[in-house]
Amino acid sequence: MSTIIDQDGEEIDYATAVNLMDDEIREGLHAEMALCTDQQFFDAYIERHYAKYGEDFTI
C-alpha cells in the first residue's frame, strides 16, 4: 500500500485518492507525468483540481 501526504499534512492511501480523482484531470496528468512519484502526481493533481473546480480536492 502506497501512502502520500495530502495538503493538510495527513497521510492517505494513494489508491483511494486515485479512485476519487476526476478522470479527465487524472488521465491528462498521467500522459504528462508518466515518470514521477505518487506524491508528485498527487501534488500536481490537487493544483489542477483547484483550477478546474475552484475548491480543494479532499478525501
RATAPE-V411331 format. One record per residue. N is the residue number from 1. RES is the residue in three letters. PHI is phi in degrees with one decimal (NA if undefined). PSI is psi in whole degrees, -180 to 180 (999 if undefined). D_FIRST is the distance of its C-alpha to the first C-alpha in Angstrom with 2 decimals. Layout:
n=N res=RES phi=PHI psi=PSI d_first=D_FIRST
n=N res=RES phi=PHI psi=PSI d_first=D_FIRST
This chain:
n=1 res=MET phi=NA psi=126 d_first=0.00
n=2 res=SER phi=-95.7 psi=135 d_first=3.79
n=3 res=THR phi=-119.5 psi=155 d_first=6.53
n=4 res=ILE phi=-134.1 psi=170 d_first=10.16
n=5 res=ILE phi=-106.6 psi=126 d_first=13.51
n=6 res=ASP phi=-81.5 psi=-179 d_first=15.71
n=7 res=GLN phi=-67.1 psi=-13 d_first=19.49
n=8 res=ASP phi=-97.6 psi=4 d_first=20.14
n=9 res=GLY phi=83.3 psi=10 d_first=18.15
n=10 res=GLU phi=-90.2 psi=141 d_first=15.57
n=11 res=GLU phi=-81.5 psi=129 d_first=11.87
n=12 res=ILE phi=-133.0 psi=159 d_first=10.11
n=13 res=ASP phi=-75.6 psi=124 d_first=7.03
n=14 res=TYR phi=-62.0 psi=-44 d_first=7.78
n=15 res=ALA phi=-60.9 psi=-38 d_first=7.91
n=16 res=THR phi=-63.5 psi=-44 d_first=10.16
n=17 res=ALA phi=-60.3 psi=-46 d_first=12.18
n=18 res=VAL phi=-60.8 psi=-41 d_first=12.78
n=19 res=ASN phi=-64.0 psi=-23 d_first=14.03
n=20 res=LEU phi=-95.9 psi=-5 d_first=16.44
n=21 res=MET phi=-73.8 psi=152 d_first=17.78
n=22 res=ASP phi=-63.8 psi=127 d_first=21.34
n=23 res=ASP phi=-59.3 psi=-44 d_first=21.51
n=24 res=GLU phi=-63.1 psi=-46 d_first=24.36
n=25 res=ILE phi=-64.8 psi=-48 d_first=22.88
n=26 res=ARG phi=-58.4 psi=-48 d_first=19.49
n=27 res=GLU phi=-66.9 psi=-38 d_first=21.35
n=28 res=GLY phi=-62.9 psi=-44 d_first=23.86
n=29 res=LEU phi=-66.8 psi=-38 d_first=21.43
n=30 res=HIS phi=-58.8 psi=-41 d_first=19.62
n=31 res=ALA phi=-67.0 psi=-35 d_first=23.11
n=32 res=GLU phi=-82.7 psi=-32 d_first=23.94
n=33 res=MET phi=-122.2 psi=46 d_first=20.85
n=34 res=ALA phi=-57.6 psi=-35 d_first=19.57
n=35 res=LEU phi=-110.3 psi=79 d_first=19.00
n=36 res=CYS phi=-145.3 psi=168 d_first=17.17
n=37 res=THR phi=-79.6 psi=163 d_first=14.04
n=38 res=ASP phi=-58.8 psi=-40 d_first=11.58
n=39 res=GLN phi=-65.7 psi=-43 d_first=13.47
n=40 res=GLN phi=-62.0 psi=-41 d_first=16.76
n=41 res=PHE phi=-63.7 psi=-47 d_first=16.14
n=42 res=PHE phi=-61.6 psi=-44 d_first=15.28
n=43 res=ASP phi=-60.8 psi=-42 d_first=18.33
n=44 res=ALA phi=-66.4 psi=-39 d_first=20.51
n=45 res=TYR phi=-61.3 psi=-46 d_first=19.51
n=46 res=ILE phi=-64.7 psi=-30 d_first=20.54
n=47 res=GLU phi=-68.0 psi=-45 d_first=23.81
n=48 res=ARG phi=-67.3 psi=-38 d_first=24.56
n=49 res=HIS phi=-61.6 psi=-45 d_first=23.73
n=50 res=TYR phi=-63.7 psi=-42 d_first=26.18
n=51 res=ALA phi=-62.1 psi=-38 d_first=28.74
n=52 res=LYS phi=-79.5 psi=-42 d_first=28.71
n=53 res=TYR phi=-106.9 psi=-13 d_first=28.59
n=54 res=GLY phi=70.9 psi=22 d_first=29.98
n=55 res=GLU phi=-148.4 psi=158 d_first=27.34
n=56 res=ASP phi=-69.1 psi=148 d_first=24.00
n=57 res=PHE phi=-83.7 psi=122 d_first=20.77
n=58 res=THR phi=-124.2 psi=151 d_first=19.31
n=59 res=ILE phi=-100.9 psi=999 d_first=16.39
